[in-house]
Amino acid sequence: MITTYEDKTEYSHKVLELHCMSGLKHFKKVIGSYVLFHLIFCFVFALEIAFVCTLYALQKNTSLFALGISLFVLT
């Protein structure tokens, strides 16, 4: 049983620290997923731009160029 003010304060700080550590761990997991999703999206976007530019320079009248444009618009 906690009787003094100092003991209550120390107990409260320990409980608060445990909750903060748990929340921080969950926050880091969410942020990591968020960053990974956006990096993948940026990579796919850059890949599509490169694909379209390459096909435009090489072969303007092919179905691959149309596929590249459609993928770019789809994204």
PQR file of N, CA, C, O and H, with PARSE charges and radii, in Angstrom:
ATOM      1  N   MET A   1       0.837  -1.178   0.000 -0.4000 1.5000
ATOM      2  CA  MET A   1       0.000   0.000   0.000 -0.0000 2.0000
ATOM      3  C   MET A   1       0.885   1.246   0.000  0.5500 1.7000
ATOM      4  O   MET A   1       1.855   1.330   0.754 -0.5500 1.4000
ATOM      5  N   ILE A   2       0.543   2.204  -0.847 -0.4000 1.5000
ATOM      6  CA  ILE A   2       1.310   3.436  -0.973 -0.0000 2.0000
ATOM      7  C   ILE A   2       0.773   4.440   0.037  0.5500 1.7000
ATOM      8  O   ILE A   2      -0.423   4.731   0.073 -0.5500 1.4000
ATOM      9  H   ILE A   2      -0.245   2.136  -1.459  0.4000 1.0000
ATOM     10  N   THR A   3       1.687   4.964   0.862 -0.4000 1.5000
ATOM     11  CA  THR A   3       1.234   5.857   1.932 -0.0000 2.0000
ATOM     12  C   THR A   3       1.753   7.275   1.793  0.5500 1.7000
ATOM     13  O   THR A   3       1.050   8.214   2.167 -0.5500 1.4000
ATOM     14  H   THR A   3       2.658   4.727   0.832  0.4000 1.0000
ATOM     15  N   THR A   4       2.939   7.467   1.275 -0.4000 1.5000
ATOM     16  CA  THR A   4       3.491   8.823   1.236 -0.0000 2.0000
ATOM     17  C   THR A   4       3.318   9.433  -0.152  0.5500 1.7000
ATOM     18  O   THR A   4       3.099   8.739  -1.145 -0.5500 1.4000
ATOM     19  H   THR A   4       3.510   6.704   0.971  0.4000 1.0000
ATOM     20  N   TYR A   5       3.424  10.723  -0.176 -0.4000 1.5000
ATOM     21  CA  TYR A   5       3.280  11.460  -1.430 -0.0000 2.0000
ATOM     22  C   TYR A   5       4.389  11.096  -2.413  0.5500 1.7000
ATOM     23  O   TYR A   5       4.141  10.966  -3.611 -0.5500 1.4000
ATOM     24  H   TYR A   5       3.603  11.287   0.630  0.4000 1.0000
ATOM     25  N   GLU A   6       5.622  10.932  -1.905 -0.4000 1.5000
ATOM     26  CA  GLU A   6       6.756  10.588  -2.758 -0.0000 2.0000
ATOM     27  C   GLU A   6       6.559   9.220  -3.402  0.5500 1.7000
ATOM     28  O   GLU A   6       6.886   9.030  -4.573 -0.5500 1.4000
ATOM     29  H   GLU A   6       5.823  11.039  -0.931  0.4000 1.0000
ATOM     30  N   ASP A   7       6.025   8.270  -2.642 -0.4000 1.5000
ATOM     31  CA  ASP A   7       5.775   6.934  -3.187 -0.0000 2.0000
ATOM     32  C   ASP A   7       4.702   6.982  -4.274  0.5500 1.7000
ATOM     33  O   ASP A   7       4.820   6.314  -5.302 -0.5500 1.4000
ATOM     34  H   ASP A   7       5.759   8.424  -1.691  0.4000 1.0000
ATOM     35  N   LYS A   8       3.665   7.770  -4.042 -0.4000 1.5000
ATOM     36  CA  LYS A   8       2.604   7.904  -5.043 -0.0000 2.0000
ATOM     37  C   LYS A   8       3.145   8.548  -6.321  0.5500 1.7000
ATOM     38  O   LYS A   8       2.815   8.125  -7.429 -0.5500 1.4000
ATOM     39  H   LYS A   8       3.569   8.313  -3.207  0.4000 1.0000
ATOM     40  N   THR A   9       3.974   9.567  -6.151 -0.4000 1.5000
ATOM     41  CA  THR A   9       4.554  10.257  -7.302 -0.0000 2.0000
ATOM     42  C   THR A   9       5.469   9.324  -8.082  0.5500 1.7000
ATOM     43  O   THR A   9       5.422   9.285  -9.312 -0.5500 1.4000
ATOM     44  H   THR A   9       4.241   9.911  -5.251  0.4000 1.0000
ATOM     45  N   GLU A  10       6.291   8.583  -7.375 -0.4000 1.5000
ATOM     46  CA  GLU A  10       7.206   7.647  -8.036 -0.0000 2.0000
ATOM     47  C   GLU A  10       6.426   6.565  -8.781  0.5500 1.7000
ATOM     48  O   GLU A  10       6.781   6.201  -9.902 -0.5500 1.4000
ATOM     49  H   GLU A  10       6.330   8.616  -6.376  0.4000 1.0000
ATOM     50  N   TYR A  11       5.376   6.058  -8.167 -0.4000 1.5000
ATOM     51  CA  TYR A  11       4.541   5.041  -8.804 -0.0000 2.0000
ATOM     52  C   TYR A  11       3.872   5.605 -10.061  0.5500 1.7000
ATOM     53  O   TYR A  11       3.819   4.940 -11.095 -0.5500 1.4000
ATOM     54  H   TYR A  11       5.088   6.354  -7.256  0.4000 1.0000
ATOM     55  N   SER A  12       3.365   6.828  -9.964 -0.4000 1.5000
ATOM     56  CA  SER A  12       2.715   7.470 -11.113 -0.0000 2.0000
ATOM     57  C   SER A  12       3.697   7.667 -12.264  0.5500 1.7000
ATOM     58  O   SER A  12       3.342   7.471 -13.427 -0.5500 1.4000
ATOM     59  H   SER A  12       3.408   7.369  -9.124  0.4000 1.0000
ATOM     60  N   HIS A  13       4.924   8.052 -11.943 -0.4000 1.5000
ATOM     61  CA  HIS A  13       5.936   8.259 -12.975 -0.0000 2.0000
ATOM     62  C   HIS A  13       6.291   6.943 -13.658  0.5500 1.7000
ATOM     63  O   HIS A  13       6.490   6.907 -14.872 -0.5500 1.4000
ATOM     64  H   HIS A  13       5.212   8.210 -10.998  0.4000 1.0000
ATOM     65  N   LYS A  14       6.373   5.861 -12.884 -0.4000 1.5000
ATOM     66  CA  LYS A  14       6.687   4.557 -13.474 -0.0000 2.0000
ATOM     67  C   LYS A  14       5.563   4.084 -14.397  0.5500 1.7000
ATOM     68  O   LYS A  14       5.822   3.559 -15.480 -0.5500 1.4000
ATOM     69  H   LYS A  14       6.212   5.890 -11.897  0.4000 1.0000
ATOM     70  N   VAL A  15       4.328   4.272 -13.967 -0.4000 1.5000
ATOM     71  CA  VAL A  15       3.190   3.873 -14.798 -0.0000 2.0000
ATOM     72  C   VAL A  15       3.150   4.717 -16.068  0.5500 1.7000
ATOM     73  O   VAL A  15       2.920   4.195 -17.159 -0.5500 1.4000
ATOM     74  H   VAL A  15       4.118   4.699 -13.088  0.4000 1.0000
ATOM     75  N   LEU A  16       3.371   6.006 -15.926 -0.4000 1.5000
ATOM     76  CA  LEU A  16       3.378   6.900 -17.080 -0.0000 2.0000
ATOM     77  C   LEU A  16       4.499   6.528 -18.047  0.5500 1.7000
ATOM     78  O   LEU A  16       4.301   6.538 -19.262 -0.5500 1.4000
ATOM     79  H   LEU A  16       3.558   6.430 -15.040  0.4000 1.0000
ATOM     80  N   GLU A  17       5.664   6.204 -17.518 -0.4000 1.5000
ATOM     81  CA  GLU A  17       6.791   5.813 -18.364 -0.0000 2.0000
ATOM     82  C   GLU A  17       6.482   4.526 -19.133  0.5500 1.7000
ATOM     83  O   GLU A  17       6.839   4.408 -20.305 -0.5500 1.4000
ATOM     84  H   GLU A  17       5.825   6.196 -16.531  0.4000 1.0000
ATOM     85  N   LEU A  18       5.830   3.575 -18.492 -0.4000 1.5000
ATOM     86  CA  LEU A  18       5.455   2.336 -19.181 -0.0000 2.0000
ATOM     87  C   LEU A  18       4.475   2.611 -20.320  0.5500 1.7000
ATOM     88  O   LEU A  18       4.610   2.055 -21.410 -0.5500 1.4000
ATOM     89  H   LEU A  18       5.540   3.671 -17.540  0.4000 1.0000
ATOM     90  N   HIS A  19       3.500   3.461 -20.067 -0.4000 1.5000
ATOM     91  CA  HIS A  19       2.533   3.805 -21.110 -0.0000 2.0000
ATOM     92  C   HIS A  19       3.204   4.559 -22.262  0.5500 1.7000
ATOM     93  O   HIS A  19       2.892   4.323 -23.429 -0.5500 1.4000
ATOM     94  H   HIS A  19       3.390   3.913 -19.181  0.4000 1.0000
ATOM     95  N   CYS A  20       4.114   5.455 -21.931 -0.4000 1.5000
ATOM     96  CA  CYS A  20       4.819   6.209 -22.971 -0.0000 2.0000
ATOM     97  C   CYS A  20       5.691   5.295 -23.825  0.5500 1.7000
ATOM     98  O   CYS A  20       5.732   5.446 -25.046 -0.5500 1.4000
ATOM     99  H   CYS A  20       4.368   5.647 -20.983  0.4000 1.0000
ATOM    100  N   MET A  21       6.382   4.358 -23.204 -0.4000 1.5000
ATOM    101  CA  MET A  21       7.224   3.425 -23.950 -0.0000 2.0000
ATOM    102  C   MET A  21       6.384   2.557 -24.878  0.5500 1.7000
ATOM    103  O   MET A  21       6.774   2.302 -26.018 -0.5500 1.4000
ATOM    104  H   MET A  21       6.348   4.235 -22.212  0.4000 1.0000
ATOM    105  N   SER A  22       5.244   2.108 -24.398 -0.4000 1.5000
ATOM    106  CA  SER A  22       4.351   1.299 -25.222 -0.0000 2.0000
ATOM    107  C   SER A  22       3.820   2.113 -26.400  0.5500 1.7000
ATOM    108  O   SER A  22       3.790   1.634 -27.534 -0.5500 1.4000
ATOM    109  H   SER A  22       4.927   2.315 -23.472  0.4000 1.0000
ATOM    110  N   GLY A  23       3.408   3.328 -26.126 -0.4000 1.5000
ATOM    111  CA  GLY A  23       2.902   4.197 -27.187 -0.0000 2.0000
ATOM    112  C   GLY A  23       3.975   4.550 -28.201  0.5500 1.7000
ATOM    113  O   GLY A  23       3.698   4.613 -29.399 -0.5500 1.4000
ATOM    114  H   GLY A  23       3.432   3.717 -25.205  0.4000 1.0000
ATOM    115  N   LEU A  24       5.199   4.780 -27.736 -0.4000 1.5000
ATOM    116  CA  LEU A  24       6.298   5.115 -28.632 -0.0000 2.0000
ATOM    117  C   LEU A  24       6.646   3.942 -29.543  0.5500 1.7000
ATOM    118  O   LEU A  24       6.953   4.138 -30.718 -0.5500 1.4000
ATOM    119  H   LEU A  24       5.424   4.728 -26.763  0.4000 1.0000
ATOM    120  N   LYS A  25       6.600   2.731 -29.010 -0.4000 1.5000
ATOM    121  CA  LYS A  25       6.871   1.545 -29.819 -0.0000 2.0000
ATOM    122  C   LYS A  25       5.820   1.409 -30.925  0.5500 1.7000
ATOM    123  O   LYS A  25       6.154   1.126 -32.075 -0.5500 1.4000
ATOM    124  H   LYS A  25       6.351   2.571 -28.054  0.4000 1.0000
ATOM    125  N   HIS A  26       4.573   1.610 -30.575 -0.4000 1.5000
ATOM    126  CA  HIS A  26       3.490   1.523 -31.559 -0.0000 2.0000
ATOM    127  C   HIS A  26       3.606   2.648 -32.597  0.5500 1.7000
ATOM    128  O   HIS A  26       3.372   2.427 -33.785 -0.5500 1.4000
ATOM    129  H   HIS A  26       4.301   1.840 -29.641  0.4000 1.0000
ATOM    130  N   PHE A  27       3.966   3.844 -32.144 -0.4000 1.5000
ATOM    131  CA  PHE A  27       4.133   4.984 -33.044 -0.0000 2.0000
ATOM    132  C   PHE A  27       5.246   4.729 -34.055  0.5500 1.7000
ATOM    133  O   PHE A  27       5.089   5.033 -35.238 -0.5500 1.4000
ATOM    134  H   PHE A  27       4.156   4.023 -31.179  0.4000 1.0000
ATOM    135  N   LYS A  28       6.370   4.172 -33.599 -0.4000 1.5000
ATOM    136  CA  LYS A  28       7.483   3.867 -34.501 -0.0000 2.0000
ATOM    137  C   LYS A  28       7.072   2.834 -35.547  0.5500 1.7000
ATOM    138  O   LYS A  28       7.493   2.919 -36.701 -0.5500 1.4000
ATOM    139  H   LYS A  28       6.497   3.924 -32.639  0.4000 1.0000
ATOM    140  N   LYS A  29       6.260   1.869 -35.156 -0.4000 1.5000
ATOM    141  CA  LYS A  29       5.784   0.857 -36.098 -0.0000 2.0000
ATOM    142  C   LYS A  29       4.896   1.494 -37.164  0.5500 1.7000
ATOM    143  O   LYS A  29       5.031   1.186 -38.348 -0.5500 1.4000
ATOM    144  H   LYS A  29       5.918   1.799 -34.219  0.4000 1.0000
ATOM    145  N   VAL A  30       4.001   2.370 -36.756 -0.4000 1.5000
ATOM    146  CA  VAL A  30       3.105   3.043 -37.703 -0.0000 2.0000
ATOM    147  C   VAL A  30       3.897   3.949 -38.641  0.5500 1.7000
ATOM    148  O   VAL A  30       3.645   3.958 -39.846 -0.5500 1.4000
ATOM    149  H   VAL A  30       3.891   2.621 -35.794  0.4000 1.0000
ATOM    150  N   ILE A  31       4.840   4.702 -38.111 -0.4000 1.5000
ATOM    151  CA  ILE A  31       5.657   5.597 -38.934 -0.0000 2.0000
ATOM    152  C   ILE A  31       6.487   4.799 -39.936  0.5500 1.7000
ATOM    153  O   ILE A  31       6.625   5.206 -41.089 -0.5500 1.4000
ATOM    154  H   ILE A  31       5.045   4.695 -37.132  0.4000 1.0000
ATOM    155  N   GLY A  32       7.037   3.669 -39.506 -0.4000 1.5000
ATOM    156  CA  GLY A  32       7.806   2.824 -40.420 -0.0000 2.0000
ATOM    157  C   GLY A  32       6.962   2.323 -41.579  0.5500 1.7000
ATOM    158  O   GLY A  32       7.418   2.316 -42.723 -0.5500 1.4000
ATOM    159  H   GLY A  32       6.925   3.338 -38.569  0.4000 1.0000
ATOM    160  N   SER A  33       5.747   1.909 -41.296 -0.4000 1.5000
ATOM    161  CA  SER A  33       4.844   1.452 -42.356 -0.0000 2.0000
ATOM    162  C   SER A  33       4.487   2.595 -43.300  0.5500 1.7000
ATOM    163  O   SER A  33       4.423   2.405 -44.515 -0.5500 1.4000
ATOM    164  H   SER A  33       5.377   1.915 -40.367  0.4000 1.0000
ATOM    165  N   TYR A  34       4.259   3.762 -42.752 -0.4000 1.5000
ATOM    166  CA  TYR A  34       3.914   4.942 -43.545 -0.0000 2.0000
ATOM    167  C   TYR A  34       5.054   5.308 -44.500  0.5500 1.7000
ATOM    168  O   TYR A  34       4.827   5.569 -45.682 -0.5500 1.4000
ATOM    169  H   TYR A  34       4.311   3.916 -41.765  0.4000 1.0000
ATOM    170  N   VAL A  35       6.272   5.325 -43.978 -0.4000 1.5000
ATOM    171  CA  VAL A  35       7.435   5.676 -44.795 -0.0000 2.0000
ATOM    172  C   VAL A  35       7.660   4.624 -45.879  0.5500 1.7000
ATOM    173  O   VAL A  35       7.925   4.972 -47.030 -0.5500 1.4000
ATOM    174  H   VAL A  35       6.457   5.113 -43.018  0.4000 1.0000
ATOM    175  N   LEU A  36       7.559   3.353 -45.528 -0.4000 1.5000
ATOM    176  CA  LEU A  36       7.749   2.287 -46.506 -0.0000 2.0000
ATOM    177  C   LEU A  36       6.725   2.382 -47.636  0.5500 1.7000
ATOM    178  O   LEU A  36       7.079   2.235 -48.806 -0.5500 1.4000
ATOM    179  H   LEU A  36       7.344   3.070 -44.594  0.4000 1.0000
ATOM    180  N   PHE A  37       5.473   2.625 -47.298 -0.4000 1.5000
ATOM    181  CA  PHE A  37       4.428   2.760 -48.317 -0.0000 2.0000
ATOM    182  C   PHE A  37       4.752   3.894 -49.278  0.5500 1.7000
ATOM    183  O   PHE A  37       4.639   3.724 -50.492 -0.5500 1.4000
ATOM    184  H   PHE A  37       5.185   2.744 -46.347  0.4000 1.0000
ATOM    185  N   HIS A  38       5.150   5.041 -48.757 -0.4000 1.5000
ATOM    186  CA  HIS A  38       5.418   6.189 -49.616 -0.0000 2.0000
ATOM    187  C   HIS A  38       6.689   6.000 -50.445  0.5500 1.7000
ATOM    188  O   HIS A  38       6.754   6.468 -51.581 -0.5500 1.4000
ATOM    189  H   HIS A  38       5.242   5.179 -47.771  0.4000 1.0000
ATOM    190  N   LEU A  39       7.691   5.328 -49.901 -0.4000 1.5000
ATOM    191  CA  LEU A  39       8.889   5.048 -50.688 -0.0000 2.0000
ATOM    192  C   LEU A  39       8.578   4.107 -51.847  0.5500 1.7000
ATOM    193  O   LEU A  39       9.072   4.301 -52.958 -0.5500 1.4000
ATOM    194  H   LEU A  39       7.639   4.948 -48.977  0.4000 1.0000
ATOM    195  N   ILE A  40       7.769   3.101 -51.590 -0.4000 1.5000
ATOM    196  CA  ILE A  40       7.378   2.180 -52.660 -0.0000 2.0000
ATOM    197  C   ILE A  40       6.581   2.923 -53.725  0.5500 1.7000
ATOM    198  O   ILE A  40       6.804   2.719 -54.919 -0.5500 1.4000
ATOM    199  H   ILE A  40       7.368   2.944 -50.687  0.4000 1.0000
ATOM    200  N   PHE A  41       5.666   3.773 -53.310 -0.4000 1.5000
ATOM    201  CA  PHE A  41       4.866   4.540 -54.263 -0.0000 2.0000
ATOM    202  C   PHE A  41       5.755   5.446 -55.112  0.5500 1.7000
ATOM    203  O   PHE A  41       5.568   5.527 -56.326 -0.5500 1.4000
ATOM    204  H   PHE A  41       5.485   3.939 -52.341  0.4000 1.0000
ATOM    205  N   CYS A  42       6.713   6.124 -54.495 -0.4000 1.5000
ATOM    206  CA  CYS A  42       7.619   6.998 -55.248 -0.0000 2.0000
ATOM    207  C   CYS A  42       8.478   6.191 -56.221  0.5500 1.7000
ATOM    208  O   CYS A  42       8.723   6.634 -57.344 -0.5500 1.4000
ATOM    209  H   CYS A  42       6.865   6.057 -53.509  0.4000 1.0000
ATOM    210  N   PHE A  43       8.935   5.016 -55.802 -0.4000 1.5000
ATOM    211  CA  PHE A  43       9.728   4.161 -56.679 -0.0000 2.0000
ATOM    212  C   PHE A  43       8.908   3.710 -57.888  0.5500 1.7000
ATOM    213  O   PHE A  43       9.405   3.737 -59.013 -0.5500 1.4000
ATOM    214  H   PHE A  43       8.736   4.656 -54.890  0.4000 1.0000
ATOM    215  N   VAL A  44       7.676   3.303 -57.670 -0.4000 1.5000
ATOM    216  CA  VAL A  44       6.807   2.880 -58.774 -0.0000 2.0000
ATOM    217  C   VAL A  44       6.544   4.049 -59.719  0.5500 1.7000
ATOM    218  O   VAL A  44       6.547   3.872 -60.937 -0.5500 1.4000
ATOM    219  H   VAL A  44       7.273   3.281 -56.756  0.4000 1.0000
ATOM    220  N   PHE A  45       6.321   5.218 -59.179 -0.4000 1.5000
ATOM    221  CA  PHE A  45       6.087   6.402 -60.008 -0.0000 2.0000
ATOM    222  C   PHE A  45       7.315   6.714 -60.863  0.5500 1.7000
ATOM    223  O   PHE A  45       7.182   6.986 -62.056 -0.5500 1.4000
ATOM    224  H   PHE A  45       6.319   5.362 -58.190  0.4000 1.0000
ATOM    225  N   ALA A  46       8.508   6.677 -60.267 -0.4000 1.5000
ATOM    226  CA  ALA A  46       9.739   6.939 -61.015 -0.0000 2.0000
ATOM    227  C   ALA A  46       9.968   5.870 -62.082  0.5500 1.7000
ATOM    228  O   ALA A  46      10.410   6.178 -63.189 -0.5500 1.4000
ATOM    229  H   ALA A  46       8.616   6.456 -59.298  0.4000 1.0000
ATOM    230  N   LEU A  47       9.671   4.634 -61.752 -0.4000 1.5000
ATOM    231  CA  LEU A  47       9.810   3.544 -62.716 -0.0000 2.0000
ATOM    232  C   LEU A  47       8.865   3.739 -63.899  0.5500 1.7000
ATOM    233  O   LEU A  47       9.247   3.498 -65.044 -0.5500 1.4000
ATOM    234  H   LEU A  47       9.312   4.384 -60.853  0.4000 1.0000
ATOM    235  N   GLU A  48       7.653   4.168 -63.633 -0.4000 1.5000
ATOM    236  CA  GLU A  48       6.694   4.419 -64.712 -0.0000 2.0000
ATOM    237  C   GLU A  48       7.145   5.575 -65.599  0.5500 1.7000
ATOM    238  O   GLU A  48       7.024   5.501 -66.822 -0.5500 1.4000
ATOM    239  H   GLU A  48       7.342   4.364 -62.703  0.4000 1.0000
ATOM    240  N   ILE A  49       7.654   6.620 -65.005 -0.4000 1.5000
ATOM    241  CA  ILE A  49       8.149   7.756 -65.792 -0.0000 2.0000
ATOM    242  C   ILE A  49       9.310   7.308 -66.676  0.5500 1.7000
ATOM    243  O   ILE A  49       9.361   7.655 -67.856 -0.5500 1.4000
ATOM    244  H   ILE A  49       7.752   6.681 -64.012  0.4000 1.0000
ATOM    245  N   ALA A  50      10.236   6.546 -66.116 -0.4000 1.5000
ATOM    246  CA  ALA A  50      11.369   6.049 -66.902 -0.0000 2.0000
ATOM    247  C   ALA A  50      10.894   5.133 -68.022  0.5500 1.7000
ATOM    248  O   ALA A  50      11.410   5.190 -69.138 -0.5500 1.4000
ATOM    249  H   ALA A  50      10.195   6.265 -65.157  0.4000 1.0000
ATOM    250  N   PHE A  51       9.917   4.296 -67.727 -0.4000 1.5000
ATOM    251  CA  PHE A  51       9.372   3.379 -68.720 -0.0000 2.0000
ATOM    252  C   PHE A  51       8.734   4.147 -69.876  0.5500 1.7000
ATOM    253  O   PHE A  51       8.960   3.822 -71.041 -0.5500 1.4000
ATOM    254  H   PHE A  51       9.497   4.250 -66.821  0.4000 1.0000
ATOM    255  N   VAL A  52       7.956   5.143 -69.560 -0.4000 1.5000
ATOM    256  CA  VAL A  52       7.290   5.944 -70.593 -0.0000 2.0000
ATOM    257  C   VAL A  52       8.320   6.718 -71.413  0.5500 1.7000
ATOM    258  O   VAL A  52       8.227   6.746 -72.640 -0.5500 1.4000
ATOM    259  H   VAL A  52       7.773   5.407 -68.613  0.4000 1.0000
ATOM    260  N   CYS A  53       9.289   7.338 -70.768 -0.4000 1.5000
ATOM    261  CA  CYS A  53      10.302   8.105 -71.503 -0.0000 2.0000
ATOM    262  C   CYS A  53      11.133   7.210 -72.412  0.5500 1.7000
ATOM    263  O   CYS A  53      11.425   7.577 -73.551 -0.5500 1.4000
ATOM    264  H   CYS A  53       9.364   7.315 -69.772  0.4000 1.0000
ATOM    265  N   THR A  54      11.511   6.050 -71.920 -0.4000 1.5000
ATOM    266  CA  THR A  54      12.303   5.118 -72.724 -0.0000 2.0000
ATOM    267  C   THR A  54      11.519   4.641 -73.937  0.5500 1.7000
ATOM    268  O   THR A  54      12.044   4.624 -75.050 -0.5500 1.4000
ATOM    269  H   THR A  54      11.274   5.752 -70.995  0.4000 1.0000
ATOM    270  N   LEU A  55      10.285   4.259 -73.730 -0.4000 1.5000
ATOM    271  CA  LEU A  55       9.489   3.771 -74.851 -0.0000 2.0000
ATOM    272  C   LEU A  55       9.159   4.885 -75.837  0.5500 1.7000
ATOM    273  O   LEU A  55       9.055   4.644 -77.039 -0.5500 1.4000
ATOM    274  H   LEU A  55       9.859   4.273 -72.826  0.4000 1.0000
ATOM    275  N   TYR A  56       8.995   6.090 -75.334 -0.4000 1.5000
ATOM    276  CA  TYR A  56       8.715   7.207 -76.237 -0.0000 2.0000
ATOM    277  C   TYR A  56       9.922   7.484 -77.128  0.5500 1.7000
ATOM    278  O   TYR A  56       9.775   7.781 -78.313 -0.5500 1.4000
ATOM    279  H   TYR A  56       9.079   6.286 -74.357  0.4000 1.0000
ATOM    280  N   ALA A  57      11.101   7.386 -76.553 -0.4000 1.5000
ATOM    281  CA  ALA A  57      12.312   7.646 -77.329 -0.0000 2.0000
ATOM    282  C   ALA A  57      12.587   6.528 -78.334  0.5500 1.7000
ATOM    283  O   ALA A  57      13.073   6.795 -79.433 -0.5500 1.4000
ATOM    284  H   ALA A  57      11.220   7.145 -75.590  0.4000 1.0000
ATOM    285  N   LEU A  58      12.287   5.299 -77.976 -0.4000 1.5000
ATOM    286  CA  LEU A  58      12.622   4.170 -78.840 -0.0000 2.0000
ATOM    287  C   LEU A  58      11.544   3.851 -79.868  0.5500 1.7000
ATOM    288  O   LEU A  58      11.822   3.747 -81.063 -0.5500 1.4000
ATOM    289  H   LEU A  58      11.892   5.082 -77.084  0.4000 1.0000
ATOM    290  N   GLN A  59      10.322   3.700 -79.395 -0.4000 1.5000
ATOM    291  CA  GLN A  59       9.268   3.227 -80.291 -0.0000 2.0000
ATOM    292  C   GLN A  59       7.971   3.965 -79.980  0.5500 1.7000
ATOM    293  O   GLN A  59       7.312   3.675 -78.980 -0.5500 1.4000
ATOM    294  H   GLN A  59      10.096   3.785 -78.425  0.4000 1.0000
ATOM    295  N   LYS A  60       7.616   4.886 -80.807 -0.4000 1.5000
ATOM    296  CA  LYS A  60       6.420   5.681 -80.554 -0.0000 2.0000
ATOM    297  C   LYS A  60       5.137   4.941 -80.909  0.5500 1.7000
ATOM    298  O   LYS A  60       4.100   5.188 -80.295 -0.5500 1.4000
ATOM    299  H   LYS A  60       8.151   5.120 -81.618  0.4000 1.0000
ATOM    300  N   ASN A  61       5.184   4.051 -81.874 -0.4000 1.5000
ATOM    301  CA  ASN A  61       3.960   3.457 -82.401 -0.0000 2.0000
ATOM    302  C   ASN A  61       3.737   2.016 -81.950  0.5500 1.7000
ATOM    303  O   ASN A  61       3.151   1.230 -82.694 -0.5500 1.4000
ATOM    304  H   ASN A  61       6.027   3.850 -82.374  0.4000 1.0000
ATOM    305  N   THR A  62       4.178   1.660 -80.780 -0.4000 1.5000
ATOM    306  CA  THR A  62       3.994   0.282 -80.331 -0.0000 2.0000
ATOM    307  C   THR A  62       2.928   0.204 -79.251  0.5500 1.7000
ATOM    308  O   THR A  62       2.526   1.208 -78.662 -0.5500 1.4000
ATOM    309  H   THR A  62       4.655   2.299 -80.176  0.4000 1.0000
ATOM    310  N   SER A  63       2.496  -0.997 -79.018 -0.4000 1.5000
ATOM    311  CA  SER A  63       1.509  -1.209 -77.957 -0.0000 2.0000
ATOM    312  C   SER A  63       2.150  -1.067 -76.576  0.5500 1.7000
ATOM    313  O   SER A  63       1.454  -0.779 -75.602 -0.5500 1.4000
ATOM    314  H   SER A  63       2.822  -1.813 -79.497  0.4000 1.0000
ATOM    315  N   LEU A  64       3.469  -1.266 -76.478 -0.4000 1.5000
ATOM    316  CA  LEU A  64       4.149  -1.090 -75.188 -0.0000 2.0000
ATOM    317  C   LEU A  64       4.096   0.366 -74.736  0.5500 1.7000
ATOM    318  O   LEU A  64       3.976   0.648 -73.544 -0.5500 1.4000
ATOM    319  H   LEU A  64       4.034  -1.501 -77.269  0.4000 1.0000
ATOM    320  N   PHE A  65       4.184   1.273 -75.680 -0.4000 1.5000
ATOM    321  CA  PHE A  65       4.073   2.685 -75.325 -0.0000 2.0000
ATOM    322  C   PHE A  65       2.682   2.991 -74.786  0.5500 1.7000
ATOM    323  O   PHE A  65       2.531   3.723 -73.807 -0.5500 1.4000
ATOM    324  H   PHE A  65       4.282   1.043 -76.648  0.4000 1.0000
ATOM    325  N   ALA A  66       1.673   2.426 -75.430 -0.4000 1.5000
ATOM    326  CA  ALA A  66       0.299   2.611 -74.947 -0.0000 2.0000
ATOM    327  C   ALA A  66       0.133   2.005 -73.559  0.5500 1.7000
ATOM    328  O   ALA A  66      -0.560   2.567 -72.710 -0.5500 1.4000
ATOM    329  H   ALA A  66       1.796   1.832 -76.225  0.4000 1.0000
ATOM    330  N   LEU A  67       0.762   0.868 -73.331 -0.4000 1.5000
ATOM    331  CA  LEU A  67       0.713   0.242 -72.008 -0.0000 2.0000
ATOM    332  C   LEU A  67       1.381   1.132 -70.962  0.5500 1.7000
ATOM    333  O   LEU A  67       0.874   1.274 -69.849 -0.5500 1.4000
ATOM    334  H   LEU A  67       1.324   0.411 -74.021  0.4000 1.0000
ATOM    335  N   GLY A  68       2.509   1.726 -71.316 -0.4000 1.5000
ATOM    336  CA  GLY A  68       3.199   2.630 -70.395 -0.0000 2.0000
ATOM    337  C   GLY A  68       2.367   3.842 -70.039  0.5500 1.7000
ATOM    338  O   GLY A  68       2.301   4.241 -68.876 -0.5500 1.4000
ATOM    339  H   GLY A  68       2.921   1.611 -72.220  0.4000 1.0000
ATOM    340  N   ILE A  69       1.734   4.426 -71.036 -0.4000 1.5000
ATOM    341  CA  ILE A  69       0.863   5.581 -70.785 -0.0000 2.0000
ATOM    342  C   ILE A  69      -0.319   5.182 -69.912  0.5500 1.7000
ATOM    343  O   ILE A  69      -0.696   5.916 -68.998 -0.5500 1.4000
ATOM    344  H   ILE A  69       1.787   4.101 -71.981  0.4000 1.0000
ATOM    345  N   SER A  70      -0.900   4.030 -70.188 -0.4000 1.5000
ATOM    346  CA  SER A  70      -2.058   3.600 -69.392 -0.0000 2.0000
ATOM    347  C   SER A  70      -1.667   3.313 -67.949  0.5500 1.7000
ATOM    348  O   SER A  70      -2.432   3.615 -67.032 -0.5500 1.4000
ATOM    349  H   SER A  70      -0.594   3.433 -70.929  0.4000 1.0000
ATOM    350  N   LEU A  71      -0.486   2.735 -67.733 -0.4000 1.5000
ATOM    351  CA  LEU A  71      -0.027   2.499 -66.360 -0.0000 2.0000
ATOM    352  C   LEU A  71       0.218   3.814 -65.631  0.5500 1.7000
ATOM    353  O   LEU A  71      -0.083   3.940 -64.444 -0.5500 1.4000
ATOM    354  H   LEU A  71       0.135   2.491 -68.477  0.4000 1.0000
ATOM    355  N   PHE A  72       0.761   4.783 -66.343 -0.4000 1.5000
ATOM    356  CA  PHE A  72       1.014   6.090 -65.741 -0.0000 2.0000
ATOM    357  C   PHE A  72      -0.292   6.759 -65.325  0.5500 1.7000
ATOM    358  O   PHE A  72      -0.385   7.325 -64.235 -0.5500 1.4000
ATOM    359  H   PHE A  72       1.005   4.681 -67.307  0.4000 1.0000
ATOM    360  N   VAL A  73      -1.295   6.695 -66.190 -0.4000 1.5000
ATOM    361  CA  VAL A  73      -2.590   7.302 -65.884 -0.0000 2.0000
ATOM    362  C   VAL A  73      -3.300   6.527 -64.782  0.5500 1.7000
ATOM    363  O   VAL A  73      -3.977   7.117 -63.941 -0.5500 1.4000
ATOM    364  H   VAL A  73      -1.219   6.235 -67.075  0.4000 1.0000
ATOM    365  N   LEU A  74      -3.147   5.215 -64.785 -0.4000 1.5000
ATOM    366  CA  LEU A  74      -3.785   4.382 -63.768 -0.0000 2.0000
ATOM    367  C   LEU A  74      -3.276   4.726 -62.370  0.5500 1.7000
ATOM    368  O   LEU A  74      -4.042   4.728 -61.407 -0.5500 1.4000
ATOM    369  H   LEU A  74      -2.597   4.735 -65.468  0.4000 1.0000
ATOM    370  N   THR A  75      -1.995   5.014 -62.267 -0.4000 1.5000
ATOM    371  CA  THR A  75      -1.424   5.348 -60.969 -0.0000 2.0000
ATOM    372  C   THR A  75      -1.862   6.727 -60.559  0.5500 1.7000
ATOM    373  O   THR A  75      -1.487   7.201 -59.486 -0.5500 1.4000
ATOM    374  H   THR A  75      -1.373   5.013 -63.050  0.4000 1.0000
TER
END
